[in-house]
């Protein structure tokens, strides 16, 4: 009898995670709590992705390519700047709070101070960029300054890290998701009221402000008090000394992922960027599949990596086969039907983006493999290698964008991005001997991916 999708998924999980490993996970309450916390985080991501895609598409259809391009240019600018001003503190702060809960007041106070200074500096940089590149009195300048203001409130995300360290993300998810849903409804109302693009920027700021107030409320509801925080300059310096590699890595990743939108907007204008952003949004809605799958499998594969490396490598090849299978299953139909998909979602005004979508959707292949490859990076502790790869990839992406955009427009930007990720994920592993076994596993997974499909449906 043929297997249904549910049975096929369970069979795949049994294949990737041996029963001995699964049994060990079930017997450890801490890991079960981790799994529950992760489930809350992914529920939040799924809600934001699903609702964000529906509402975002509705807003884009209303704004049209020019205004939508302007809006995305501002968001991309702030995202790149905040990737530096957030200082890479998340992992470090969560680690400190988990290992030294008695020092929570000092860690939270010091982290808040760093984030506050970083957010203020980022705001100044973003506003300076807006004043230098956009004419006075234009909606472009107003939108960029309003969205840049969101960085002034990023310090309050330190409260979210406290909940993460206690594996209690359900509280922050409930608060921030509620704000997100409410603001999404406001965005729909703005479309119905025929509001300007500046109004949508104000709503984005409102969402961040509501999230910050929600975090303060839920934190005090847990019996905690802000006046118990104490910023210590020595501890702040220690946190910064630990986090700078993560900050550089995060900045490089953002440059590699977002510089295309900044350069397109700056070199070709809002209309071209609007078409490009529409194609990107359709493609990115599927990113959660490899991320969710890899995150779910990581604990079991990490245990297997230490107990039975040979078996772990076999499971890794299976994971790469699955990533190839997922990419083909998603990218092929979207690529073939790019025109009707875009027309259905965005309407006739976004005509011209179908070629961008047909090519861009295949970049999800590199996303899937990059996420799965992260298991090897984490298991073998090769974080500095990962940082070096991100820096090389971002430099190549910038260079190729500057070279190709003037000649080929948005299509040149897609090619530049895909080439940079190919170097980061495959080329760097070829050049770095310790990672060549992973390169072999990736290639084996690509060229034998049909074996997994056959095993799933037998």
C-alpha positions as CSV (number, residue, x, y, z in Angstrom):
1,X,0.0,0.0,0.0
2,X,1.3,3.4,-0.9
3,X,2.4,5.7,2.0
4,X,0.6,8.9,2.7
5,X,2.5,12.2,3.4
6,X,2.4,11.7,7.1
7,X,3.7,8.2,7.0
8,X,6.4,9.3,4.6
9,X,7.5,12.1,6.9
10,X,7.8,9.7,9.9
11,X,9.8,7.3,7.8
12,X,12.1,10.1,6.8
13,X,12.6,11.2,10.5
14,X,13.3,7.6,11.5
15,X,15.9,7.4,8.7
16,X,17.6,10.6,9.6
17,X,17.4,10.1,13.4
18,X,18.1,6.6,14.7
19,X,15.8,5.2,17.3
20,X,18.6,5.1,19.9
21,X,19.0,8.9,19.5
22,X,15.3,9.5,19.6
23,X,15.0,7.5,22.7
24,X,17.7,9.5,24.4
25,X,16.0,12.7,23.4
26,X,12.7,11.5,24.9
27,X,14.4,10.7,28.2
28,X,15.8,14.1,28.7
29,X,13.4,16.7,30.1
30,X,15.7,19.6,29.2
31,X,15.7,18.7,25.6
32,X,11.9,18.4,25.6
33,X,11.7,21.9,27.0
34,X,14.1,23.1,24.3
35,X,11.9,21.4,21.7
36,X,8.8,23.1,23.1
37,X,10.5,26.5,23.1
38,X,11.6,26.0,19.5
39,X,8.1,25.1,18.6
40,X,6.8,28.4,19.9
41,X,9.5,30.3,18.0
42,X,8.6,28.5,14.8
43,X,4.9,29.1,15.4
44,X,5.8,32.8,15.5
45,X,7.8,32.6,12.3
46,X,5.1,30.7,10.5
47,X,2.5,33.2,11.5
48,X,4.7,36.1,10.4
49,X,5.6,34.5,7.2
50,X,2.1,33.4,6.3
51,X,0.3,36.6,7.3
52,X,3.2,38.8,6.2
53,X,3.1,37.3,2.7
54,X,-0.6,37.8,2.4
55,X,-0.7,41.3,3.7
56,X,2.6,42.2,2.1
57,X,1.4,41.1,-1.3
58,X,-1.8,43.1,-0.8
59,X,0.1,46.2,0.1
60,X,2.6,45.7,-2.8
61,X,-0.3,45.3,-5.2
62,X,-1.7,48.6,-4.0
63,X,1.5,50.6,-3.8
64,X,2.8,49.5,-7.2
65,X,6.4,48.9,-8.2
66,X,7.6,52.5,-7.6
67,X,6.3,53.0,-4.1
68,X,6.9,49.4,-3.2
69,X,10.5,49.7,-4.3
70,X,10.9,52.8,-2.2
71,X,9.6,51.0,0.9
72,X,11.9,48.0,0.4
73,X,14.9,50.3,-0.2
74,X,14.3,51.9,3.2
75,X,13.9,48.5,4.9
76,X,17.0,47.1,3.3
77,X,19.0,50.1,4.3
78,X,18.0,49.9,7.9
79,X,18.5,46.1,7.9
80,X,22.1,46.4,6.8
81,X,22.9,49.1,9.3
82,X,21.2,47.3,12.2
83,X,23.1,44.1,11.4
84,X,26.1,46.1,12.8
85,X,24.5,48.1,15.5
86,X,22.8,45.1,17.0
87,X,26.4,44.1,17.8
88,X,25.9,40.4,17.4
89,X,24.9,40.2,21.1
90,X,22.0,37.8,21.0
91,X,23.9,34.5,21.3
92,X,26.4,35.9,23.8
93,X,23.7,37.4,26.1
94,X,21.6,34.2,26.0
95,X,24.6,32.2,26.9
96,X,25.6,34.4,29.8
97,X,22.0,34.5,31.1
98,X,21.8,30.7,30.9
99,X,25.1,30.0,32.6
100,X,25.0,32.8,35.2
101,X,21.4,33.6,36.0
102,X,22.4,35.2,39.2
103,X,24.1,37.9,37.1
104,X,21.0,38.6,35.1
105,X,20.7,42.3,36.3
106,X,24.2,43.2,35.2
107,X,24.0,41.3,31.9
108,X,20.7,42.8,31.0
109,X,21.7,46.3,32.0
110,X,25.0,46.1,30.1
111,X,23.4,44.5,27.0
112,X,20.7,47.2,27.1
113,X,23.3,49.9,27.2
114,X,25.2,48.5,24.3
115,X,22.1,48.0,22.2
116,X,20.9,51.6,23.1
117,X,24.1,53.1,22.0
118,X,24.3,50.9,18.9
119,X,20.7,51.8,17.9
120,X,21.3,55.5,18.3
121,X,24.4,55.3,16.2
122,X,22.6,53.3,13.5
123,X,19.8,55.9,13.5
124,X,22.3,58.7,12.9
125,X,24.0,56.8,10.1
126,X,20.7,55.9,8.3
127,X,19.4,59.4,8.6
128,X,22.7,60.8,7.3
129,X,22.4,58.4,4.3
130,X,18.8,59.5,3.7
131,X,19.7,63.2,3.8
132,X,22.7,62.7,1.5
133,X,21.0,60.6,-1.1
134,X,17.3,61.7,-1.2
135,X,16.0,65.2,-2.0
136,X,14.5,67.4,0.7
137,X,10.8,67.1,1.1
138,X,10.6,63.8,-0.9
139,X,8.6,60.8,0.4
140,X,11.8,58.8,-0.1
141,X,13.6,60.8,2.6
142,X,10.6,60.7,4.9
143,X,10.1,56.9,4.6
144,X,13.8,56.2,5.2
145,X,14.0,58.4,8.4
146,X,10.8,57.0,9.8
147,X,11.9,53.4,9.3
148,X,15.4,54.3,10.7
149,X,13.7,55.3,13.9
150,X,12.9,51.7,14.6
151,X,16.5,51.2,15.6
152,X,16.0,53.5,18.6
153,X,13.8,50.8,20.2
154,X,16.0,47.7,19.4
155,X,17.5,47.8,22.9
156,X,14.3,46.5,24.4
157,X,14.8,43.2,22.5
158,X,17.2,42.4,25.4
159,X,14.1,41.4,27.3
160,X,13.3,38.7,24.7
161,X,16.8,37.3,25.2
162,X,16.1,36.9,28.9
163,X,13.0,34.8,28.1
164,X,15.0,32.8,25.5
165,X,17.6,32.0,28.1
166,X,14.8,30.5,30.4
167,X,13.2,28.6,27.4
168,X,10.1,30.7,27.9
169,X,9.7,32.3,24.5
170,X,6.0,31.5,24.6
171,X,5.5,34.8,26.5
172,X,7.3,37.0,24.1
173,X,5.8,35.2,21.1
174,X,2.3,35.8,22.4
175,X,3.0,39.5,22.9
176,X,4.9,40.3,19.7
177,X,2.6,38.1,17.6
178,X,-0.4,39.9,18.9
179,X,1.2,43.3,18.0
180,X,2.1,41.9,14.5
181,X,-1.5,40.8,13.8
182,X,-3.0,44.1,15.0
183,X,-0.5,46.1,12.9
184,X,-1.2,43.8,9.9
185,X,-4.9,44.7,10.2
186,X,-3.9,48.4,10.3
187,X,-2.0,47.9,7.0
188,X,-5.1,46.4,5.4
189,X,-7.1,49.4,6.6
190,X,-4.5,51.8,5.1
191,X,-4.9,50.1,1.7
192,X,-8.6,50.4,1.9
193,X,-8.2,54.0,2.9
194,X,-5.9,54.7,0.0
195,X,-3.1,55.9,2.3
196,X,0.4,57.1,1.1
197,X,3.6,55.1,1.4
198,X,4.7,57.4,4.3
199,X,1.7,56.1,6.3
200,X,2.9,52.5,5.9
201,X,6.3,53.6,7.2
202,X,4.7,55.0,10.3
203,X,2.8,51.7,10.8
204,X,6.2,49.9,10.7
205,X,7.5,52.1,13.5
206,X,4.2,51.5,15.4
207,X,4.8,47.8,15.2
208,X,8.3,48.0,16.7
209,X,7.1,50.4,19.4
210,X,4.1,48.1,20.3
211,X,6.5,45.1,20.5
212,X,8.8,47.0,22.9
213,X,6.0,48.0,25.1
214,X,4.7,44.5,25.0
215,X,8.0,43.1,26.1
216,X,8.2,45.6,29.0
217,X,4.7,44.6,30.1
218,X,5.2,40.8,30.0
219,X,8.6,41.2,31.8
220,X,7.0,43.1,34.7
221,X,4.2,40.6,34.8
222,X,6.7,37.9,35.6
223,X,7.7,39.9,38.7
224,X,10.8,41.4,37.2
225,X,11.9,45.1,37.6
226,X,13.9,47.2,35.2
227,X,15.5,49.1,38.2
228,X,17.2,45.8,39.1
229,X,19.4,46.2,36.0
230,X,22.8,47.6,36.4
231,X,25.0,48.6,33.4
232,X,28.6,47.7,34.1
233,X,31.2,49.1,31.6
234,X,33.6,46.3,32.3
235,X,31.0,43.6,31.6
236,X,29.8,45.6,28.5
237,X,33.3,45.5,27.2
238,X,33.5,41.8,27.8
239,X,30.3,41.2,26.0
240,X,31.5,43.3,23.1
241,X,34.8,41.4,23.0
242,X,32.9,38.1,22.7
243,X,30.4,39.3,20.2
244,X,32.4,41.1,17.6
245,X,33.1,38.0,15.4
246,X,29.3,37.4,15.3
247,X,28.7,41.0,14.5
248,X,31.1,40.9,11.5
249,X,29.6,37.6,10.4
250,X,26.0,39.0,10.6
251,X,27.0,42.1,8.7
252,X,28.7,40.1,6.0
253,X,25.6,37.8,5.7
254,X,23.3,40.8,5.4
255,X,25.5,42.4,2.8
256,X,25.5,39.2,0.8
257,X,21.7,38.9,1.1
258,X,20.5,42.5,0.9
259,X,23.1,44.6,-1.0
260,X,21.4,43.7,-4.2
261,X,18.3,45.7,-3.2
262,X,20.4,48.7,-2.0
263,X,22.4,48.8,-5.2
264,X,19.4,48.3,-7.5
265,X,17.5,51.1,-5.7
266,X,20.5,53.4,-5.9
267,X,21.6,52.6,-9.5
268,X,18.3,51.9,-11.3
269,X,15.6,53.5,-9.2
270,X,12.5,52.4,-7.2
271,X,10.6,50.9,-10.1
272,X,13.2,48.2,-10.9
273,X,13.7,47.5,-7.2
274,X,9.9,47.1,-6.8
275,X,9.8,44.4,-9.5
276,X,12.8,42.7,-7.9
277,X,11.4,42.9,-4.4
278,X,8.1,41.3,-5.6
279,X,10.0,38.3,-7.0
280,X,12.1,38.1,-3.9
281,X,9.0,38.0,-1.6
282,X,7.5,35.1,-3.5
283,X,10.8,33.1,-3.3
284,X,11.5,33.8,0.3
285,X,8.2,32.6,1.6
286,X,9.6,29.0,1.2
287,X,12.7,29.6,3.2
288,X,11.1,28.3,6.4
289,X,11.1,24.7,5.0
290,X,14.8,24.0,5.1
291,X,15.3,26.2,8.2
292,X,12.6,24.4,10.2
293,X,13.7,21.0,9.1
294,X,17.4,21.6,9.8
295,X,16.7,23.2,13.2
296,X,14.5,20.2,14.2
297,X,17.1,17.7,13.2
298,X,20.2,19.4,14.5
299,X,20.1,18.1,18.1
300,X,19.9,14.5,17.0
301,X,22.5,14.9,14.3
302,X,24.8,16.7,16.8
303,X,24.6,13.7,19.2
304,X,25.2,11.2,16.4
305,X,28.2,13.3,15.2
306,X,29.9,12.6,18.5
307,X,28.8,9.0,19.0
308,X,29.0,7.7,15.5
309,X,30.7,10.0,12.9
310,X,30.4,7.6,10.0
311,X,26.6,7.3,10.6
312,X,26.3,11.1,11.0
313,X,27.9,11.6,7.6
314,X,25.5,9.2,6.0
315,X,22.6,11.1,7.6
316,X,24.1,14.3,6.3
317,X,24.1,13.0,2.7
318,X,20.4,12.1,3.2
319,X,19.8,15.7,4.4
320,X,21.5,17.2,1.4
321,X,19.4,14.8,-0.8
322,X,16.3,16.1,0.9
323,X,17.4,19.8,0.4
324,X,17.9,19.1,-3.4
325,X,14.5,17.4,-3.6
326,X,12.8,20.3,-1.8
327,X,14.4,22.9,-4.0
328,X,13.4,21.1,-7.2
329,X,9.8,20.6,-5.9
330,X,9.4,24.3,-5.1
331,X,11.5,26.0,-7.7
332,X,10.6,24.1,-10.8
333,X,6.8,24.8,-10.9
334,X,7.3,28.5,-9.8
335,X,9.9,29.0,-12.5
336,X,7.7,27.5,-15.2
337,X,4.6,29.5,-14.1
338,X,6.3,32.7,-13.0
339,X,4.1,34.9,-15.2
340,X,0.7,33.7,-13.9
341,X,1.9,33.5,-10.3
342,X,3.0,37.2,-10.4
343,X,-0.1,38.3,-12.2
344,X,-2.3,36.6,-9.7
345,X,-0.4,38.0,-6.7
346,X,0.6,41.5,-7.8
347,X,-1.4,42.3,-10.9
348,X,-0.5,43.7,-14.3
349,X,1.6,46.6,-12.9
350,X,4.4,44.2,-11.9
351,X,4.7,42.8,-15.4
352,X,8.4,42.4,-16.2
353,X,9.2,40.7,-12.9
354,X,8.5,37.2,-14.2
355,X,12.0,36.7,-15.6
356,X,13.5,37.8,-12.3
357,X,11.3,35.3,-10.4
358,X,12.0,32.4,-12.7
359,X,15.7,32.7,-12.1
360,X,15.7,34.0,-8.5
361,X,13.6,31.1,-7.1
362,X,16.5,28.7,-7.9
363,X,18.7,30.7,-5.4
364,X,16.7,28.8,-2.8
365,X,19.0,25.9,-3.6
366,X,21.9,27.8,-2.0
367,X,19.7,28.9,0.9
368,X,18.8,25.3,1.6
369,X,22.3,24.0,1.4
370,X,23.7,26.8,3.4
371,X,21.3,26.1,6.2
372,X,22.0,22.4,6.2
373,X,25.8,23.0,6.0
374,X,25.4,25.0,9.2
375,X,25.1,21.7,11.0
376,X,28.7,20.8,10.0
377,X,29.9,24.3,10.9
378,X,28.3,24.0,14.4
379,X,29.3,20.4,15.0
380,X,32.9,21.0,14.1
381,X,33.1,24.5,15.6
382,X,34.3,26.2,12.4
383,X,32.7,29.6,13.1
384,X,35.7,31.6,12.1
385,X,35.8,29.8,8.8
386,X,32.1,30.6,8.3
387,X,32.8,34.2,9.0
388,X,35.7,34.3,6.5
389,X,33.4,32.7,3.9
390,X,30.7,35.3,4.5
391,X,33.2,38.1,4.1
392,X,34.5,36.7,0.9
393,X,31.0,36.1,-0.5
394,X,29.8,39.5,0.4
395,X,32.8,41.2,-1.2
396,X,32.2,39.1,-4.4
397,X,28.5,40.0,-4.4
398,X,29.1,43.7,-4.1
399,X,31.7,43.6,-6.9
400,X,29.6,41.5,-9.3
401,X,26.5,43.7,-8.6
402,X,28.5,46.8,-9.5
403,X,29.7,45.1,-12.6
404,X,26.5,43.5,-13.8
405,X,23.6,45.8,-12.8
406,X,24.5,48.6,-15.3
407,X,24.6,46.0,-18.1
408,X,21.8,43.5,-17.2
409,X,19.7,45.3,-14.6
410,X,17.9,43.2,-12.0
411,X,18.8,39.9,-13.7
412,X,22.5,40.8,-13.3
413,X,21.9,41.2,-9.6
414,X,20.4,37.8,-9.3
415,X,23.4,36.3,-11.1
416,X,25.8,38.1,-8.8
417,X,24.0,36.9,-5.7
418,X,23.9,33.3,-6.9
419,X,27.6,33.4,-7.9
420,X,28.6,34.7,-4.5
421,X,26.6,32.0,-2.6
422,X,28.1,29.3,-4.9
423,X,31.6,30.5,-3.9
424,X,30.7,30.7,-0.2
425,X,29.0,27.3,0.1
426,X,30.9,25.2,-2.5
427,X,34.0,27.0,-3.5
428,X,35.2,27.7,0.0
429,X,34.8,24.1,1.0
430,X,36.9,23.1,-2.0
431,X,39.7,25.4,-1.0
432,X,39.6,24.5,2.7
433,X,40.8,20.9,3.1
434,X,39.0,20.1,6.4
435,X,35.7,21.0,4.8
436,X,36.2,18.9,1.6
437,X,34.4,15.9,3.1
438,X,31.3,18.1,3.4
439,X,31.7,19.2,-0.2
440,X,31.8,15.5,-1.2
441,X,28.6,14.9,0.9
442,X,26.9,17.9,-0.8
443,X,27.7,16.8,-4.3
444,X,26.7,13.2,-3.5
445,X,23.4,14.5,-2.1
446,X,22.8,16.6,-5.3
447,X,23.6,13.9,-7.8
448,X,21.8,11.1,-5.9
449,X,18.7,13.0,-4.6
450,X,16.3,10.7,-6.4
451,X,17.3,7.9,-4.0
452,X,15.6,9.8,-1.2
453,X,12.5,10.4,-3.2
454,X,12.3,6.7,-4.0
455,X,12.7,5.7,-0.4
456,X,10.0,8.1,0.6
457,X,7.3,6.8,-1.6
458,X,8.0,3.1,-1.8
